[in-house]
Amino acid sequence: DWDLGDWAEKMKDEIRAAVGEDKVICGLSGGVDSSVAAALTAAAIGERLQCIFVNNGLLRAGEAEEVLASYRQMKLNVAYVDASEKFVKGLAGVIDPEKKRKIIGETFIRIFEEEARKIKGARWLLQGTLYPDVIESGQRKGAAVIKSHHNVGGLPKDMNLSLLEPLRELFKDEGRAVGRLLGVPENIVRRHPFPGPGLAVRCLGDITREKLEILRAADKIYLEEINRAGLYDEIWQAFAVLLPVYTVGVMGDERTYARVCALRAITSRDGMTAEWYRMPHEVLARASTRICNEVRGVNRVVYDVTSKPPATVEWE
Ligand code: XMP
């Protein structure tokens, strides 16, 4: 067990030594990892860290605003790009999950690159890669935290950026602890992991603005009820999924024919395996009642009782 305060001091020295007088670019996602990596690097080199936050239109309700407020509080230097239109248009009619991911990834790179080019003299790209990401991508344990002269995949060679990954030795809970030491706001440090493709892989089938709005509304209610029950911190991830299925229901005297919303919650240490969370029935009951009453377009709610393996965390 190491002292994370000592670790952070040592890492700040390493960042300063590696970067020298260069500028560093960071893509912020609103998640813990990139935010903590940015806080650590800002603590080391200050204004020479320049961050970019791309809103892909696939975020949760209120997420972009909340995250931007936190970044302001952290005094990070952030360029905000609202690219919602481009992402949602690019996804129109696409059903295959891997194709969705590919489109989102490529669109992100294009927009990020355009923005990054405006930052003159940048030599480094900061990423919040954690130890489990290193293992999952099959890289060697203990490989250098700071790799010089490795051009970054996906970005054009002429940008000539080297990768800076100061959190490569840490597990998620350690990343969170470092974030707290650095004064990263609690709403960011506690935040559940959220996939890069966002709501696109939780809105099954093709993506439309209408479906995204339904999913956002249901997901918001579900998280409100989890928070109200004080369970958020016990859970690794919790989210709603909008199924491409219609079922029959009844509301007042009327027959309804509307969508099914699935709720999922899991516990995990690193996302590689996961156990479905034994959500108290009262929480499920409140979430279900509220979703059917308050979200037009949903008349049935189900709970996912599958662990990983055999299921994955996300439905797509
Ligand atoms: P799965 O669904 O593979 O998810 O069991 C494991 C963890 O990874 C997240 N996840 C993703 N994160 N891009 C990401 O940045 C993706 O395409 C992606 N797919 C899944 C998922 O939320 C869980 O934490």
Residues whose N, C-alpha, C, O or C-beta is under 5 A from the ligand:
A	BS01	XMP	P193 F194 P195 G196 P197 G271 T312 V313 E314
